[in-house]
Amino acid sequence: MWTVVRLLIAAILVSFVCAVDKDVKSQVFEALVEHTFGPATSGHASEYYKTRFFTAQLQSRMRLLVSQYDTAEERSLSENDAKQLNALVQEMWRAARKLYHSEGCLSYDLTLCNERNGKQKLSAQEREALEEWEVELSAKYSPKELTKEEAEKLHQMASDIQRTILKMMTEDGRAMEIDEVTATGSEEISTETLRQYYQRLFPFSPYFAWLNHTTSPSTLFTHREFSFTINDGIYLRYQSFKTLDELQREVQRLAPSKIDIGAVFTAQPRNAKSLQPGAFKPVSKELVFDVDLTDYDDIRTCCQGGNICKLCWRFMVVAMHVVDRALREDFGFQNLLWVYSGRRGVHCWVSDKRARELDDAGRKAVAGYLSLIRGGAEQARKVALSQRQALHPHIKRSLDIIEEYFEDILLVDQEILLTRDRWLKVLAAIPDEDIRKTLDTKWSKHPDRPSVEKWSELVDVIDKHASKPRAKLWLGLFERSMMLQLAYPRLDENVSVHANHLLKSPFCVHPKTGRICTPIANDAFDSFDPLAVPMLNQLLSELNSASSDATSLAPYVATFDSFAKSLQAAAAQDSESSQKISLEF
């Protein structure tokens, strides 16, 4: 709690410093944050995560403070808040004195300094900024002191503080919390803002084309189940619609916080309760896949749980490449739509007719074919390749993809062998106790050596043992087995195996992040940035100054529209071929 409060006050105070260059003020602010709260390390990030919910509460309090000026000329600063302000001002003042007298490097990212030991001298502007800081930090806050203007600055700073934290945590690839990136997250998602989104931005026309495949409503649309979540958790299942207009009117009326898509049934889902038992069954649905970064928590070192950053997102890049290639080359599917989940994962919707008409057994077979990782967190060795037979083409192709990314992701970005607790997880997968002890002892003598060097030593030791007479068969495949275990896609099979399983719709607004569930173009797996995906309030703000086509959502809608049109074209071609065959008979 204290960490975020301190950072908030630091951000408030920096707004009062006006005499120096803006860039210098910003640099001084970042330096004071570092020297007050410690460097931007993963440990520091974890302290931030513990306080994210308090941060949201603090932002709400600041908004309330400003809103209450609508009916009052002043608003009192509470005695408790004033007390905290004064305590935190003193800490920031000490940081300013420390920097001023040591003349240390002002950047929180030490790689920007001339020397890594932080001995770079302060510039004249930096010294001037610190002098002004000392004056500002000597101020005392007391109850009833805030003016309306100061309260509005508090409100603004309550939003800006998140961006400051993210700058500290992400510029060097550190972790971020996607749930609380700005004050435009979930706490500001209201029914009214959702209604505006559905009225002005939701791509209903391509949405209909994607589900229906033809221009006129068919059972692919009319017998499709939609599920809406409204009013903080009320769950409306088995919704169905005869036309696109009917769907559009109902979505705009309810303004659901979440839309899930289910199967196409033998009858309209809204009539399900009136049907005889056994008469209401799923007959088709897109074959779907779900990959979530939480399933990589035993590997990720930058983030955990709902936290994501650009480093661990690269696991999703590998997953998309591997699964996409397998579905296209091994099963012959062509119509694959990849969608960002809005938070920490990706979904794949396969719209080929063969895929849509698979029964549960067929879906399970495809999901099983693609699932390679077996066993939970307690199982050290999750992939076991056989040396008695050649590698399956899918395994070989997946290894080729993983090898391209493995060193950068696992050894450089994640540093999976940097500390003893990390390397013991990897060594645990080696069945030979002597090899484990040899490497553990060697690495413990120089633990700070990079993971790239340690991995090279591990491979060398394994290769030497594998070349000996009567060597155990697993040794020859250990490196490839571990590469698969650490980087192969971790699918949630339960999502894939049942046709009536609901899955979040594309272009939903994620209720916890405010981000839109956007499509990912097939040629953009590597370039897609989940942290750049537009948020709901951002889009509504853009609408005030531009048409809907000009918002940052437009490129994602274009990708979706192109995919939907390709489905319609394929359906028209299939219909024409069927008519031609019937005429020939």
JOMOHU-V334406 format. One line per field, one symbol per residue. phi: phi as a letter, one per 40 degrees, with the letter a starting at -180 (. if undefined). burial: 1 if it has 24 or more other C-alpha atoms within 12 Angstrom, else 0. Layout:
# JOMOHU-V334406
phi: ???
burial: ???
This chain:
# JOMOHU-V334406
phi: .ddccccccdcccccccbcbddccdcccdcccccccbgccbcccccccccbcccdcccccccccdcccccbacbbcccccccccdcccdcccccccccccccfcccccccccccbccgcccccccccccccccccccccbbbdgcccccccccddcccccdccccccccbcbgccbbccbcacccccbcbdccccccccbbcccccccccccgbccdbccbcbccbbbbbffhcbbcfcaacbcdcccccccccfccabbbbccbcacdcbdccccdgcbbcbaadcbbbbbcccbccbcbcaafccbacccdcccccdcccccccccccbgcbbbbcbccgababbbbbbdddcccccccccccccccccbcbhcccccbbbbcbccacccdcccccccccdcbdccccccccfcbcbccccccccccccccccccdcccccccbcccccdcccccdccccccccccdgccccccbcdcccccccbcdbcccccccbccccbdcdgcccccbgcccccbcccbdcccbccbccbdccccccccbacccccccdccccccccccccccccccccccccccccccc
burial: 011111111111111110010001111111111111101111011111101110110111111011000000001110001001111111111111101100111111110000000000010001101111110110001000010101111111111111111111111111111111111111111110111111011111111111111110001111111111110000011111111100110111011111111111111111010000000111111111111111111111111111111111111111111111111000101111111111111111111110111111001101101111110000011111100000000110011011101110111111111111011111111100001100110010000011111110111011000000000001111111111111111111111111111111111111111111111111001001111011111111000000010011110111111111111100100000000000000
